Amino acid sequence: MLLNVLTFAAPCEEFSHFVARSQHEKLPATELKATLQFLNNGRRGFLLVLSDGQEMATVQAGDRVFVVEQ
């Protein structure tokens, strides 16, 4: 399967609290910053679009995804 428009899902404050299991209280600023930085560059997830002509497919946690520079 080929995918286009591969971008990273940007981390946000709400997701950072979820990851840190701290939904009921705010993270201290330094911990929030560290969590946001950890989640950057794809650790939160990716936004993918199938290339033209590709059949529908499912990408799920644990699947390997490779970026091919063209």
PDB file of N, H, CA, C and O in Angstrom:
ATOM      1  N   MET A   1       0.852  -1.163   0.000  1.00  0.00           N
ATOM      2  CA  MET A   1       0.000   0.000   0.000  1.00  0.00           C
ATOM      3  C   MET A   1       0.897   1.225   0.000  1.00  0.00           C
ATOM      4  O   MET A   1       1.904   1.262   0.708  1.00  0.00           O
ATOM      5  N   LEU A   2       0.542   2.213  -0.781  1.00  0.00           N
ATOM      6  H   LEU A   2      -0.276   2.183  -1.356  1.00  0.00           H
ATOM      7  CA  LEU A   2       1.285   3.462  -0.857  1.00  0.00           C
ATOM      8  C   LEU A   2       0.449   4.585  -0.257  1.00  0.00           C
ATOM      9  O   LEU A   2      -0.754   4.682  -0.499  1.00  0.00           O
ATOM     10  N   LEU A   3       1.108   5.430   0.527  1.00  0.00           N
ATOM     11  H   LEU A   3       2.086   5.351   0.723  1.00  0.00           H
ATOM     12  CA  LEU A   3       0.433   6.539   1.191  1.00  0.00           C
ATOM     13  C   LEU A   3       1.072   7.854   0.773  1.00  0.00           C
ATOM     14  O   LEU A   3       2.284   7.923   0.569  1.00  0.00           O
ATOM     15  N   ASN A   4       0.272   8.882   0.646  1.00  0.00           N
ATOM     16  H   ASN A   4      -0.713   8.826   0.811  1.00  0.00           H
ATOM     17  CA  ASN A   4       0.751  10.230   0.341  1.00  0.00           C
ATOM     18  C   ASN A   4       0.477  11.153   1.515  1.00  0.00           C
ATOM     19  O   ASN A   4      -0.212  10.796   2.471  1.00  0.00           O
ATOM     20  N   VAL A   5       1.044  12.362   1.410  1.00  0.00           N
ATOM     21  H   VAL A   5       1.603  12.652   0.634  1.00  0.00           H
ATOM     22  CA  VAL A   5       0.814  13.433   2.369  1.00  0.00           C
ATOM     23  C   VAL A   5       1.049  12.924   3.791  1.00  0.00           C
ATOM     24  O   VAL A   5       0.173  12.989   4.654  1.00  0.00           O
ATOM     25  N   LEU A   6       2.227  12.431   3.993  1.00  0.00           N
ATOM     26  H   LEU A   6       2.938  12.378   3.292  1.00  0.00           H
ATOM     27  CA  LEU A   6       2.608  11.936   5.313  1.00  0.00           C
ATOM     28  C   LEU A   6       3.031  13.118   6.172  1.00  0.00           C
ATOM     29  O   LEU A   6       4.027  13.780   5.880  1.00  0.00           O
ATOM     30  N   THR A   7       2.279  13.381   7.223  1.00  0.00           N
ATOM     31  H   THR A   7       1.469  12.843   7.460  1.00  0.00           H
ATOM     32  CA  THR A   7       2.633  14.436   8.166  1.00  0.00           C
ATOM     33  C   THR A   7       2.474  13.909   9.584  1.00  0.00           C
ATOM     34  O   THR A   7       1.830  12.884   9.810  1.00  0.00           O
ATOM     35  N   PHE A   8       3.048  14.597  10.504  1.00  0.00           N
ATOM     36  H   PHE A   8       3.572  15.429  10.320  1.00  0.00           H
ATOM     37  CA  PHE A   8       2.950  14.208  11.898  1.00  0.00           C
ATOM     38  C   PHE A   8       1.723  14.840  12.536  1.00  0.00           C
ATOM     39  O   PHE A   8       1.392  15.988  12.239  1.00  0.00           O
ATOM     40  N   ALA A   9       1.050  14.110  13.401  1.00  0.00           N
ATOM     41  H   ALA A   9       1.319  13.178  13.642  1.00  0.00           H
ATOM     42  CA  ALA A   9      -0.043  14.676  14.183  1.00  0.00           C
ATOM     43  C   ALA A   9       0.599  15.472  15.322  1.00  0.00           C
ATOM     44  O   ALA A   9       1.274  14.908  16.183  1.00  0.00           O
ATOM     45  N   ALA A  10       0.385  16.760  15.314  1.00  0.00           N
ATOM     46  H   ALA A  10      -0.164  17.218  14.614  1.00  0.00           H
ATOM     47  CA  ALA A  10       1.008  17.614  16.323  1.00  0.00           C
ATOM     48  C   ALA A  10       0.463  17.303  17.711  1.00  0.00           C
ATOM     49  O   ALA A  10      -0.744  17.134  17.883  1.00  0.00           O
ATOM     50  N   PRO A  11       1.352  17.226  18.705  1.00  0.00           N
ATOM     51  CA  PRO A  11       0.876  16.988  20.067  1.00  0.00           C
ATOM     52  C   PRO A  11       0.158  18.226  20.606  1.00  0.00           C
ATOM     53  O   PRO A  11       0.431  19.349  20.182  1.00  0.00           O
ATOM     54  N   CYS A  12      -0.747  18.009  21.531  1.00  0.00           N
ATOM     55  H   CYS A  12      -0.969  17.097  21.876  1.00  0.00           H
ATOM     56  CA  CYS A  12      -1.464  19.117  22.148  1.00  0.00           C
ATOM     57  C   CYS A  12      -1.476  18.903  23.665  1.00  0.00           C
ATOM     58  O   CYS A  12      -1.115  17.837  24.163  1.00  0.00           O
ATOM     59  N   GLU A  13      -1.894  19.928  24.368  1.00  0.00           N
ATOM     60  H   GLU A  13      -2.187  20.794  23.963  1.00  0.00           H
ATOM     61  CA  GLU A  13      -1.912  19.865  25.832  1.00  0.00           C
ATOM     62  C   GLU A  13      -2.837  18.762  26.335  1.00  0.00           C
ATOM     63  O   GLU A  13      -2.484  18.027  27.257  1.00  0.00           O
ATOM     64  N   GLU A  14      -4.024  18.644  25.731  1.00  0.00           N
ATOM     65  H   GLU A  14      -4.311  19.241  24.982  1.00  0.00           H
ATOM     66  CA  GLU A  14      -4.994  17.647  26.188  1.00  0.00           C
ATOM     67  C   GLU A  14      -4.455  16.226  26.020  1.00  0.00           C
ATOM     68  O   GLU A  14      -4.588  15.401  26.924  1.00  0.00           O
ATOM     69  N   PHE A  15      -3.847  15.940  24.867  1.00  0.00           N
ATOM     70  H   PHE A  15      -3.739  16.610  24.132  1.00  0.00           H
ATOM     71  CA  PHE A  15      -3.299  14.604  24.638  1.00  0.00           C
ATOM     72  C   PHE A  15      -2.109  14.348  25.555  1.00  0.00           C
ATOM     73  O   PHE A  15      -1.905  13.221  26.005  1.00  0.00           O
ATOM     74  N   SER A  16      -1.326  15.380  25.833  1.00  0.00           N
ATOM     75  H   SER A  16      -1.492  16.296  25.468  1.00  0.00           H
ATOM     76  CA  SER A  16      -0.192  15.240  26.756  1.00  0.00           C
ATOM     77  C   SER A  16      -0.664  14.820  28.144  1.00  0.00           C
ATOM     78  O   SER A  16      -0.043  13.973  28.784  1.00  0.00           O
ATOM     79  N   HIS A  17      -1.769  15.416  28.610  1.00  0.00           N
ATOM     80  H   HIS A  17      -2.275  16.104  28.090  1.00  0.00           H
ATOM     81  CA  HIS A  17      -2.321  15.024  29.908  1.00  0.00           C
ATOM     82  C   HIS A  17      -2.805  13.572  29.879  1.00  0.00           C
ATOM     83  O   HIS A  17      -2.622  12.831  30.844  1.00  0.00           O
ATOM     84  N   PHE A  18      -3.423  13.173  28.764  1.00  0.00           N
ATOM     85  H   PHE A  18      -3.572  13.775  27.980  1.00  0.00           H
ATOM     86  CA  PHE A  18      -3.882  11.789  28.620  1.00  0.00           C
ATOM     87  C   PHE A  18      -2.707  10.821  28.694  1.00  0.00           C
ATOM     88  O   PHE A  18      -2.766   9.825  29.414  1.00  0.00           O
ATOM     89  N   VAL A  19      -1.649  11.107  27.957  1.00  0.00           N
ATOM     90  H   VAL A  19      -1.601  11.917  27.372  1.00  0.00           H
ATOM     91  CA  VAL A  19      -0.475  10.232  27.935  1.00  0.00           C
ATOM     92  C   VAL A  19       0.159  10.147  29.322  1.00  0.00           C
ATOM     93  O   VAL A  19       0.609   9.082  29.745  1.00  0.00           O
ATOM     94  N   ALA A  20       0.188  11.269  30.016  1.00  0.00           N
ATOM     95  H   ALA A  20      -0.177  12.134  29.673  1.00  0.00           H
ATOM     96  CA  ALA A  20       0.805  11.306  31.356  1.00  0.00           C
ATOM     97  C   ALA A  20      -0.150  10.802  32.440  1.00  0.00           C
ATOM     98  O   ALA A  20       0.183  10.817  33.625  1.00  0.00           O
ATOM     99  N   ARG A  21      -1.340  10.356  32.024  1.00  0.00           N
ATOM    100  H   ARG A  21      -1.610  10.344  31.061  1.00  0.00           H
ATOM    101  CA  ARG A  21      -2.371   9.876  32.962  1.00  0.00           C
ATOM    102  C   ARG A  21      -2.678  10.922  34.026  1.00  0.00           C
ATOM    103  O   ARG A  21      -2.794  10.628  35.216  1.00  0.00           O
ATOM    104  N   SER A  22      -2.803  12.135  33.551  1.00  0.00           N
ATOM    105  H   SER A  22      -2.709  12.374  32.585  1.00  0.00           H
ATOM    106  CA  SER A  22      -3.014  13.263  34.437  1.00  0.00           C
ATOM    107  C   SER A  22      -4.209  14.089  33.967  1.00  0.00           C
ATOM    108  O   SER A  22      -4.163  15.318  34.011  1.00  0.00           O
ATOM    109  N   GLN A  23      -5.282  13.426  33.514  1.00  0.00           N
ATOM    110  H   GLN A  23      -5.318  12.427  33.478  1.00  0.00           H
ATOM    111  CA  GLN A  23      -6.424  14.156  32.973  1.00  0.00           C
ATOM    112  C   GLN A  23      -7.151  14.975  34.033  1.00  0.00           C
ATOM    113  O   GLN A  23      -7.828  15.947  33.699  1.00  0.00           O
ATOM    114  N   HIS A  24      -7.025  14.605  35.292  1.00  0.00           N
ATOM    115  H   HIS A  24      -6.475  13.815  35.564  1.00  0.00           H
ATOM    116  CA  HIS A  24      -7.793  15.261  36.348  1.00  0.00           C
ATOM    117  C   HIS A  24      -7.064  16.438  36.989  1.00  0.00           C
ATOM    118  O   HIS A  24      -7.645  17.177  37.783  1.00  0.00           O
ATOM    119  N   GLU A  25      -5.806  16.605  36.644  1.00  0.00           N
ATOM    120  H   GLU A  25      -5.334  16.005  35.999  1.00  0.00           H
ATOM    121  CA  GLU A  25      -5.060  17.760  37.147  1.00  0.00           C
ATOM    122  C   GLU A  25      -4.049  18.189  36.105  1.00  0.00           C
ATOM    123  O   GLU A  25      -3.563  17.370  35.325  1.00  0.00           O
ATOM    124  N   LYS A  26      -3.736  19.465  36.094  1.00  0.00           N
ATOM    125  H   LYS A  26      -4.131  20.130  36.728  1.00  0.00           H
ATOM    126  CA  LYS A  26      -2.801  19.985  35.100  1.00  0.00           C
ATOM    127  C   LYS A  26      -1.374  19.562  35.439  1.00  0.00           C
ATOM    128  O   LYS A  26      -0.982  19.500  36.604  1.00  0.00           O
ATOM    129  N   LEU A  27      -0.608  19.271  34.380  1.00  0.00           N
ATOM    130  H   LEU A  27      -0.927  19.321  33.434  1.00  0.00           H
ATOM    131  CA  LEU A  27       0.805  18.977  34.564  1.00  0.00           C
ATOM    132  C   LEU A  27       1.549  20.267  34.875  1.00  0.00           C
ATOM    133  O   LEU A  27       1.182  21.329  34.373  1.00  0.00           O
ATOM    134  N   PRO A  28       2.583  20.189  35.691  1.00  0.00           N
ATOM    135  CA  PRO A  28       3.434  21.372  35.862  1.00  0.00           C
ATOM    136  C   PRO A  28       4.031  21.768  34.512  1.00  0.00           C
ATOM    137  O   PRO A  28       4.236  20.913  33.650  1.00  0.00           O
ATOM    138  N   ALA A  29       4.305  23.042  34.326  1.00  0.00           N
ATOM    139  H   ALA A  29       4.139  23.737  35.025  1.00  0.00           H
ATOM    140  CA  ALA A  29       4.766  23.563  33.027  1.00  0.00           C
ATOM    141  C   ALA A  29       5.975  22.806  32.487  1.00  0.00           C
ATOM    142  O   ALA A  29       6.022  22.498  31.296  1.00  0.00           O
ATOM    143  N   THR A  30       6.946  22.504  33.332  1.00  0.00           N
ATOM    144  H   THR A  30       6.907  22.755  34.299  1.00  0.00           H
ATOM    145  CA  THR A  30       8.146  21.818  32.850  1.00  0.00           C
ATOM    146  C   THR A  30       7.828  20.389  32.392  1.00  0.00           C
ATOM    147  O   THR A  30       8.397  19.914  31.409  1.00  0.00           O
ATOM    148  N   GLU A  31       6.928  19.710  33.094  1.00  0.00           N
ATOM    149  H   GLU A  31       6.466  20.097  33.892  1.00  0.00           H
ATOM    150  CA  GLU A  31       6.546  18.352  32.711  1.00  0.00           C
ATOM    151  C   GLU A  31       5.695  18.366  31.438  1.00  0.00           C
ATOM    152  O   GLU A  31       5.835  17.487  30.588  1.00  0.00           O
ATOM    153  N   LEU A  32       4.821  19.357  31.308  1.00  0.00           N
ATOM    154  H   LEU A  32       4.708  20.072  31.998  1.00  0.00           H
ATOM    155  CA  LEU A  32       4.014  19.493  30.099  1.00  0.00           C
ATOM    156  C   LEU A  32       4.925  19.735  28.901  1.00  0.00           C
ATOM    157  O   LEU A  32       4.746  19.112  27.854  1.00  0.00           O
ATOM    158  N   LYS A  33       5.893  20.626  29.041  1.00  0.00           N
ATOM    159  H   LYS A  33       6.038  21.132  29.892  1.00  0.00           H
ATOM    160  CA  LYS A  33       6.831  20.920  27.952  1.00  0.00           C
ATOM    161  C   LYS A  33       7.594  19.660  27.554  1.00  0.00           C
ATOM    162  O   LYS A  33       7.729  19.369  26.366  1.00  0.00           O
ATOM    163  N   ALA A  34       8.090  18.918  28.528  1.00  0.00           N
ATOM    164  H   ALA A  34       7.981  19.154  29.494  1.00  0.00           H
ATOM    165  CA  ALA A  34       8.836  17.684  28.245  1.00  0.00           C
ATOM    166  C   ALA A  34       7.952  16.652  27.539  1.00  0.00           C
ATOM    167  O   ALA A  34       8.409  15.954  26.634  1.00  0.00           O
ATOM    168  N   THR A  35       6.696  16.559  27.953  1.00  0.00           N
ATOM    169  H   THR A  35       6.324  17.126  28.688  1.00  0.00           H
ATOM    170  CA  THR A  35       5.765  15.606  27.332  1.00  0.00           C
ATOM    171  C   THR A  35       5.456  16.012  25.901  1.00  0.00           C
ATOM    172  O   THR A  35       5.437  15.161  25.012  1.00  0.00           O
ATOM    173  N   LEU A  36       5.215  17.299  25.662  1.00  0.00           N
ATOM    174  H   LEU A  36       5.230  17.990  26.384  1.00  0.00           H
ATOM    175  CA  LEU A  36       4.965  17.787  24.302  1.00  0.00           C
ATOM    176  C   LEU A  36       6.161  17.523  23.395  1.00  0.00           C
ATOM    177  O   LEU A  36       5.995  17.126  22.242  1.00  0.00           O
ATOM    178  N   GLN A  37       7.364  17.743  23.914  1.00  0.00           N
ATOM    179  H   GLN A  37       7.499  18.066  24.851  1.00  0.00           H
ATOM    180  CA  GLN A  37       8.565  17.495  23.121  1.00  0.00           C
ATOM    181  C   GLN A  37       8.727  16.006  22.826  1.00  0.00           C
ATOM    182  O   GLN A  37       9.128  15.637  21.722  1.00  0.00           O
ATOM    183  N   PHE A  38       8.424  15.156  23.789  1.00  0.00           N
ATOM    184  H   PHE A  38       8.099  15.455  24.686  1.00  0.00           H
ATOM    185  CA  PHE A  38       8.512  13.712  23.598  1.00  0.00           C
ATOM    186  C   PHE A  38       7.535  13.246  22.510  1.00  0.00           C
ATOM    187  O   PHE A  38       7.869  12.374  21.708  1.00  0.00           O
ATOM    188  N   LEU A  39       6.338  13.822  22.485  1.00  0.00           N
ATOM    189  H   LEU A  39       6.067  14.531  23.136  1.00  0.00           H
ATOM    190  CA  LEU A  39       5.309  13.412  21.538  1.00  0.00           C
ATOM    191  C   LEU A  39       5.500  14.005  20.148  1.00  0.00           C
ATOM    192  O   LEU A  39       4.767  13.646  19.227  1.00  0.00           O
ATOM    193  N   ASN A  40       6.460  14.897  19.974  1.00  0.00           N
ATOM    194  H   ASN A  40       7.056  15.188  20.723  1.00  0.00           H
ATOM    195  CA  ASN A  40       6.670  15.554  18.691  1.00  0.00           C
ATOM    196  C   ASN A  40       7.245  14.583  17.661  1.00  0.00           C
ATOM    197  O   ASN A  40       7.719  13.507  18.025  1.00  0.00           O
ATOM    198  N   ASN A  41       7.207  14.946  16.404  1.00  0.00           N
ATOM    199  H   ASN A  41       6.822  15.820  16.109  1.00  0.00           H
ATOM    200  CA  ASN A  41       7.777  14.185  15.285  1.00  0.00           C
ATOM    201  C   ASN A  41       7.223  12.778  15.162  1.00  0.00           C
ATOM    202  O   ASN A  41       7.972  11.834  14.908  1.00  0.00           O
ATOM    203  N   GLY A  42       5.924  12.630  15.339  1.00  0.00           N
ATOM    204  H   GLY A  42       5.316  13.397  15.545  1.00  0.00           H
ATOM    205  CA  GLY A  42       5.285  11.365  15.027  1.00  0.00           C
ATOM    206  C   GLY A  42       4.996  10.430  16.174  1.00  0.00           C
ATOM    207  O   GLY A  42       4.324   9.418  15.973  1.00  0.00           O
ATOM    208  N   ARG A  43       5.470  10.719  17.357  1.00  0.00           N
ATOM    209  H   ARG A  43       6.016  11.541  17.520  1.00  0.00           H
ATOM    210  CA  ARG A  43       5.164   9.812  18.466  1.00  0.00           C
ATOM    211  C   ARG A  43       3.681   9.834  18.809  1.00  0.00           C
ATOM    212  O   ARG A  43       3.149   8.856  19.334  1.00  0.00           O
ATOM    213  N   ARG A  44       3.022  10.930  18.518  1.00  0.00           N
ATOM    214  H   ARG A  44       3.454  11.724  18.092  1.00  0.00           H
ATOM    215  CA  ARG A  44       1.571  10.970  18.752  1.00  0.00           C
ATOM    216  C   ARG A  44       0.855  10.211  17.645  1.00  0.00           C
ATOM    217  O   ARG A  44      -0.132   9.525  17.908  1.00  0.00           O
ATOM    218  N   GLY A  45       1.327  10.320  16.436  1.00  0.00           N
ATOM    219  H   GLY A  45       2.129  10.878  16.223  1.00  0.00           H
ATOM    220  CA  GLY A  45       0.703   9.641  15.319  1.00  0.00           C
ATOM    221  C   GLY A  45       0.995  10.344  14.012  1.00  0.00           C
ATOM    222  O   GLY A  45       1.714  11.342  13.966  1.00  0.00           O
ATOM    223  N   PHE A  46       0.426   9.805  12.959  1.00  0.00           N
ATOM    224  H   PHE A  46      -0.159   8.995  12.996  1.00  0.00           H
ATOM    225  CA  PHE A  46       0.638  10.324  11.628  1.00  0.00           C
ATOM    226  C   PHE A  46      -0.695  10.582  10.952  1.00  0.00           C
ATOM    227  O   PHE A  46      -1.713   9.997  11.322  1.00  0.00           O
ATOM    228  N   LEU A  47      -0.686  11.454   9.968  1.00  0.00           N
ATOM    229  H   LEU A  47       0.141  11.929   9.667  1.00  0.00           H
ATOM    230  CA  LEU A  47      -1.847  11.707   9.122  1.00  0.00           C
ATOM    231  C   LEU A  47      -1.479  11.188   7.740  1.00  0.00           C
ATOM    232  O   LEU A  47      -0.552  11.692   7.106  1.00  0.00           O
ATOM    233  N   LEU A  48      -2.208  10.180   7.277  1.00  0.00           N
ATOM    234  H   LEU A  48      -2.961   9.770   7.793  1.00  0.00           H
ATOM    235  CA  LEU A  48      -1.871   9.495   6.034  1.00  0.00           C
ATOM    236  C   LEU A  48      -3.029   9.536   5.060  1.00  0.00           C
ATOM    237  O   LEU A  48      -4.190   9.523   5.469  1.00  0.00           O
ATOM    238  N   VAL A  49      -2.721   9.586   3.768  1.00  0.00           N
ATOM    239  H   VAL A  49      -1.778   9.596   3.436  1.00  0.00           H
ATOM    240  CA  VAL A  49      -3.721   9.550   2.713  1.00  0.00           C
ATOM    241  C   VAL A  49      -3.274   8.501   1.707  1.00  0.00           C
ATOM    242  O   VAL A  49      -2.109   8.473   1.313  1.00  0.00           O
ATOM    243  N   LEU A  50      -4.199   7.633   1.289  1.00  0.00           N
ATOM    244  H   LEU A  50      -5.146   7.656   1.609  1.00  0.00           H
ATOM    245  CA  LEU A  50      -3.868   6.626   0.275  1.00  0.00           C
ATOM    246  C   LEU A  50      -3.538   7.299  -1.042  1.00  0.00           C
ATOM    247  O   LEU A  50      -4.173   8.284  -1.418  1.00  0.00           O
ATOM    248  N   SER A  51      -2.535   6.765  -1.751  1.00  0.00           N
ATOM    249  H   SER A  51      -2.019   5.965  -1.445  1.00  0.00           H
ATOM    250  CA  SER A  51      -2.207   7.245  -3.089  1.00  0.00           C
ATOM    251  C   SER A  51      -3.355   6.917  -4.030  1.00  0.00           C
ATOM    252  O   SER A  51      -4.161   6.029  -3.754  1.00  0.00           O
ATOM    253  N   ASP A  52      -3.421   7.629  -5.127  1.00  0.00           N
ATOM    254  H   ASP A  52      -2.766   8.351  -5.351  1.00  0.00           H
ATOM    255  CA  ASP A  52      -4.451   7.364  -6.140  1.00  0.00           C
ATOM    256  C   ASP A  52      -4.387   5.910  -6.579  1.00  0.00           C
ATOM    257  O   ASP A  52      -3.303   5.365  -6.784  1.00  0.00           O
ATOM    258  N   GLY A  53      -5.548   5.282  -6.724  1.00  0.00           N
ATOM    259  H   GLY A  53      -6.429   5.725  -6.558  1.00  0.00           H
ATOM    260  CA  GLY A  53      -5.621   3.919  -7.209  1.00  0.00           C
ATOM    261  C   GLY A  53      -5.412   2.844  -6.153  1.00  0.00           C
ATOM    262  O   GLY A  53      -5.501   1.657  -6.466  1.00  0.00           O
ATOM    263  N   GLN A  54      -5.137   3.228  -4.915  1.00  0.00           N
ATOM    264  H   GLN A  54      -5.064   4.192  -4.662  1.00  0.00           H
ATOM    265  CA  GLN A  54      -4.926   2.256  -3.852  1.00  0.00           C
ATOM    266  C   GLN A  54      -6.271   1.835  -3.263  1.00  0.00           C
ATOM    267  O   GLN A  54      -7.178   2.656  -3.122  1.00  0.00           O
ATOM    268  N   GLU A  55      -6.394   0.563  -2.923  1.00  0.00           N
ATOM    269  H   GLU A  55      -5.658  -0.104  -3.038  1.00  0.00           H
ATOM    270  CA  GLU A  55      -7.605   0.076  -2.268  1.00  0.00           C
ATOM    271  C   GLU A  55      -7.583   0.491  -0.807  1.00  0.00           C
ATOM    272  O   GLU A  55      -6.518   0.724  -0.235  1.00  0.00           O
ATOM    273  N   MET A  56      -8.764   0.581  -0.205  1.00  0.00           N
ATOM    274  H   MET A  56      -9.629   0.391  -0.670  1.00  0.00           H
ATOM    275  CA  MET A  56      -8.859   0.934   1.212  1.00  0.00           C
ATOM    276  C   MET A  56      -8.056  -0.049   2.045  1.00  0.00           C
ATOM    277  O   MET A  56      -7.992  -1.238   1.735  1.00  0.00           O
ATOM    278  N   ALA A  57      -7.454   0.450   3.088  1.00  0.00           N
ATOM    279  H   ALA A  57      -7.506   1.417   3.340  1.00  0.00           H
ATOM    280  CA  ALA A  57      -6.637  -0.383   3.962  1.00  0.00           C
ATOM    281  C   ALA A  57      -6.699   0.190   5.362  1.00  0.00           C
ATOM    282  O   ALA A  57      -7.126   1.328   5.557  1.00  0.00           O
ATOM    283  N   THR A  58      -6.277  -0.592   6.327  1.00  0.00           N
ATOM    284  H   THR A  58      -5.931  -1.516   6.168  1.00  0.00           H
ATOM    285  CA  THR A  58      -6.238  -0.148   7.714  1.00  0.00           C
ATOM    286  C   THR A  58      -4.801  -0.160   8.203  1.00  0.00           C
ATOM    287  O   THR A  58      -4.096  -1.159   8.061  1.00  0.00           O
ATOM    288  N   VAL A  59      -4.374   0.944   8.773  1.00  0.00           N
ATOM    289  H   VAL A  59      -4.947   1.755   8.888  1.00  0.00           H
ATOM    290  CA  VAL A  59      -3.079   1.030   9.441  1.00  0.00           C
ATOM    291  C   VAL A  59      -3.399   1.146  10.918  1.00  0.00           C
ATOM    292  O   VAL A  59      -4.162   2.022  11.325  1.00  0.00           O
ATOM    293  N   GLN A  60      -2.818   0.267  11.724  1.00  0.00           N
ATOM    294  H   GLN A  60      -2.198  -0.444  11.393  1.00  0.00           H
ATOM    295  CA  GLN A  60      -3.142   0.260  13.148  1.00  0.00           C
ATOM    296  C   GLN A  60      -1.877   0.227  13.980  1.00  0.00           C
ATOM    297  O   GLN A  60      -0.781   0.023  13.459  1.00  0.00           O
ATOM    298  N   ALA A  61      -2.034   0.424  15.254  1.00  0.00           N
ATOM    299  H   ALA A  61      -2.925   0.590  15.677  1.00  0.00           H
ATOM    300  CA  ALA A  61      -0.896   0.411  16.172  1.00  0.00           C
ATOM    301  C   ALA A  61      -0.107  -0.878  15.992  1.00  0.00           C
ATOM    302  O   ALA A  61      -0.675  -1.968  15.927  1.00  0.00           O
ATOM    303  N   GLY A  62       1.200  -0.735  15.914  1.00  0.00           N
ATOM    304  H   GLY A  62       1.661   0.150  15.967  1.00  0.00           H
ATOM    305  CA  GLY A  62       2.075  -1.892  15.754  1.00  0.00           C
ATOM    306  C   GLY A  62       2.491  -2.140  14.312  1.00  0.00           C
ATOM    307  O   GLY A  62       3.467  -2.851  14.072  1.00  0.00           O
ATOM    308  N   ASP A  63       1.764  -1.565  13.334  1.00  0.00           N
ATOM    309  H   ASP A  63       0.971  -0.988  13.530  1.00  0.00           H
ATOM    310  CA  ASP A  63       2.155  -1.704  11.931  1.00  0.00           C
ATOM    311  C   ASP A  63       3.410  -0.891  11.674  1.00  0.00           C
ATOM    312  O   ASP A  63       3.623   0.154  12.288  1.00  0.00           O
ATOM    313  N   ARG A  64       4.227  -1.371  10.776  1.00  0.00           N
ATOM    314  H   ARG A  64       4.054  -2.220  10.277  1.00  0.00           H
ATOM    315  CA  ARG A  64       5.418  -0.626  10.384  1.00  0.00           C
ATOM    316  C   ARG A  64       5.077   0.239   9.166  1.00  0.00           C
ATOM    317  O   ARG A  64       4.460  -0.223   8.207  1.00  0.00           O
ATOM    318  N   VAL A  65       5.495   1.504   9.233  1.00  0.00           N
ATOM    319  H   VAL A  65       5.997   1.879  10.013  1.00  0.00           H
ATOM    320  CA  VAL A  65       5.277   2.446   8.149  1.00  0.00           C
ATOM    321  C   VAL A  65       6.626   3.014   7.778  1.00  0.00           C
ATOM    322  O   VAL A  65       7.379   3.460   8.644  1.00  0.00           O
ATOM    323  N   PHE A  66       6.937   3.002   6.491  1.00  0.00           N
ATOM    324  H   PHE A  66       6.326   2.640   5.787  1.00  0.00           H
ATOM    325  CA  PHE A  66       8.220   3.494   6.010  1.00  0.00           C
ATOM    326  C   PHE A  66       7.995   4.696   5.115  1.00  0.00           C
ATOM    327  O   PHE A  66       7.014   4.746   4.373  1.00  0.00           O
ATOM    328  N   VAL A  67       8.894   5.662   5.179  1.00  0.00           N
ATOM    329  H   VAL A  67       9.690   5.621   5.782  1.00  0.00           H
ATOM    330  CA  VAL A  67       8.842   6.835   4.338  1.00  0.00           C
ATOM    331  C   VAL A  67       9.845   6.637   3.211  1.00  0.00           C
ATOM    332  O   VAL A  67      11.023   6.367   3.445  1.00  0.00           O
ATOM    333  N   VAL A  68       9.354   6.774   1.982  1.00  0.00           N
ATOM    334  H   VAL A  68       8.397   6.993   1.791  1.00  0.00           H
ATOM    335  CA  VAL A  68      10.207   6.653   0.808  1.00  0.00           C
ATOM    336  C   VAL A  68      10.303   8.031   0.180  1.00  0.00           C
ATOM    337  O   VAL A  68       9.302   8.585  -0.274  1.00  0.00           O
ATOM    338  N   GLU A  69      11.503   8.583   0.154  1.00  0.00           N
ATOM    339  H   GLU A  69      12.317   8.133   0.523  1.00  0.00           H
ATOM    340  CA  GLU A  69      11.701   9.894  -0.464  1.00  0.00           C
ATOM    341  C   GLU A  69      11.720   9.714  -1.972  1.00  0.00           C
ATOM    342  O   GLU A  69      12.390   8.817  -2.485  1.00  0.00           O
ATOM    343  N   GLN A  70      10.985  10.566  -2.686  1.00  0.00           N
ATOM    344  H   GLN A  70      10.441  11.294  -2.269  1.00  0.00           H
ATOM    345  CA  GLN A  70      10.964  10.481  -4.148  1.00  0.00           C
ATOM    346  C   GLN A  70      11.509  11.726  -4.754  1.00  0.00           C
ATOM    347  O   GLN A  70      11.572  11.840  -5.978  1.00  0.00           O
TER     348      GLN A  70
END
